[in-house]
Amino acid sequence: MGAQVESLTNAFIVLKDYVDNYFANLDVQDEINNKLDDMAEKGTLQEIINSYLQSNCLWVFNNVNDMKSATNIRNGSKCKTLGYYVANDGGGAEYLIRTKKENDIDDGGSIHIISDLVAELIVKDEIIVNQFGAYGDGIHNDTIYIQKAIDFSIKQNYNPRIKLLDSVYCISNLAIKPKTKIIGSGIENTKLLIEDGSNGSALLISENAWHYCY
């Protein structure tokens, strides 16, 4: 019995020494470097990096022009702009980058064409008119930009709200469609400057339109 115990003990010691020496002599970093070199040689490493960038990376740009001038975005990736013309001008948005289709038209808001790709506006509950190019500075006429936001909203199945920021928007004639939902931040904050110089929201009200501006 004593001989068996001694034999098992010796076998355990040999096994322990083997395991200790194996991990003590194993250079993990060399193994990793060798594997990465092999993957780089075969091109699989670049494929993994590209796949990650396309599915997980959010490219951030100061404005729409910077995004449209970018050469590093890929199909399936996402982009974020901090503003439309300049950062923090209220027109910042998120976009999905996808392959351009034949019927895609660059409307300056929902679709921006970038060579053979397009940046498609990601819409949640509301559309900010500044994301379609509205200035809201009380100087530029924003009618065309607000109209584009309205037209795009009508095309959406869930008809998202159209939001006016705490700004002064110069407008002339708008074609308000039924069930158009427009919201602002109160008459003291969101102001509409009609082309004749008067302030108000009468121009935004039409039959069967849902109007929640104030």
N, C-alpha and C positions, 0 to 999 in steps of 0.2 A: 504494500500500500504506500509506504514511504517512497519507494522508487517511482511509482506512478505520479505522485504529487511533485516530486523533484523534476520529473520529465516534463510535466505540464508547465511547471514554473519556468523551466529553462526555455521551453517553446514560446511562452508568453514574452519572456525577456528578448528573445531573438526577434519576434514579431514587432515588439515595441521599438527596438533599436532600428529596425528596417523602416518603420513608419516615421520615426523621428528624423532619421537621416534623409529620407526621401523629401520631406517637406523642408528640411533645413537646407538641402542642396538645390531645391527647385527654384529657379529664377522666374517668377510669375511674369515680371515685366518683359523679359525676353520672349516668353511664350506669346504674350499679347502683341508685342511688336512684330513678331514673325507672322502672326495671324493677320494683322492689319496690312502688312506688306503683301501677303498672299492675296487678300481681298482687293487691295488697290490694283495689283497686277491683273487680276481677272476682271476688274471693273465692277465687281459687286458692291464695293464700298461706296462708289459714286452713286450707284442705283439706290442704295439705302439712304444716303444723304439727300438725294433729289426727292425721294418719296416722302421723307420727313418734312422737307421744306414745303412741299406741295400740300401736305395734309395738316401740318401743325403750325407752320410759321405764319405770323401776321405781319406783313410788310407795312410800315408806317411812313407816310409822306406828309409834307407840310400842306400841300394843296393838290388840286386835281391835275394841274399841268405837270407837276413833278411825277405824279403817278403815271400819266400818259407818256412821259418821256423815259420811264424806267425800262431797263433791259434785262433785269434779273427776275421779274415775276414769271410764274409758270402757271399753266393750266391746272385748275383745282386748288390754287392757293387763295388766300384772302388778303385784302389790302384795307388799310384805314387811312383816311385823310384827316388832318387836324383842322382843315378849313377848305373852303372852295377856292377862293383867290389867295388868301393868306391864312396862316394858322390862327385859330380862335375867332374867325369871322362869323361863326354860327352855321357854316355849311359843311362841317365835318361829317363824315359818313363811313360806313363799312361796305366793302364790295367783294363779290365773289368773282374770281377770274376764271373764265371759261373760254372754250373755242368759239370763234365767231360763226354765226349762222347767216344764211343768205338774207333772211328778213330782218336782221338786226340793223337798227338805225340809231345813230348817235344823236340823242335828244338833249345832251348836255346835263342829264340828271340821272335817269334810270339806267342808261346805257352809255358807256364811254368806250369807243373803239380804240384798241391799242394794237395796231398791226393786224395779225391774224387772231388776236384774242380780244375779248371785251371784258370790261369791269362792270358787273351788274349790281345795281344798288340792292343792298340787303334791307328790306323793309320789315319793321315789326308792327307797332300799333299806329305809328303816325309818320307822315312825310313832312319834313321841314322845307319850306319854300326856298330857303338859302341853299339847300342841297341841289337845287335846280338852277342856281346862279343868281337868285335875288340878292340885292345889296342891302336893302333895308336901311339906307343911309339918308333918306329924305331928299336925295338929289337925282339918282338914276331912276328911270322909269322901270318898275319891276313887273309890269303887266305880263310880258311874254313869259317870264320865268314862273310867275304864279300860275299862269294858264297851263304851262307844261306840267306843273305839279298836280293841278286839278284833273287834267286829261289822263295822266298816268294813274291817279287814284281811282278814277272811274273804271279803268281796265282791270283793277284788282278785284278778285272775287269777294274779299271781305271789306273792300272799300275803306282803306285806312284813313284816319283823320289827316287833314292838312293843317299844319301848325305855322302860325306867324309868331316870330320872336318878339322880345321887348325892343321894338325898332319902329322906325317911321318908313312905311312903304308907299312910294309914289305909284299910283295906278291910273288907268284910264278905263277902257271897257273890258270886262271879264265875262266869259261865257260860262255861267254857273249851270251845272247840270243837276237834275233831280238827285236828291240824297247826297249832295255834296256836303261834307262835314268840315267846317273851317273853325279853328279855335285860335284864340289869342290869349293875352295875359291881362286883360282888363283895359278899359278905355284910357287909363292914365299911362299904360305901358306900351300897348300895341296901338299904333296910330296909322290910319290910312289917309294919305294925302291925295285927294282927287286932282286930276290934271288942271281943273279950274282954280285950284288953290284952296278949296274948302276942305275941312277935316270931317270925317264921318265914315259910316259903314253902309250907307244906303245902297251904294253901287253893288255891294256884295249880296244883297237880298234879292232872290228871284222866286217865282212860283214853284212850290214843291221842293225847294232847296232846304236842306237842314243847315241852319246857320247858328253857330255857337261862338261867334268871334268874341263877344264880350260876356 
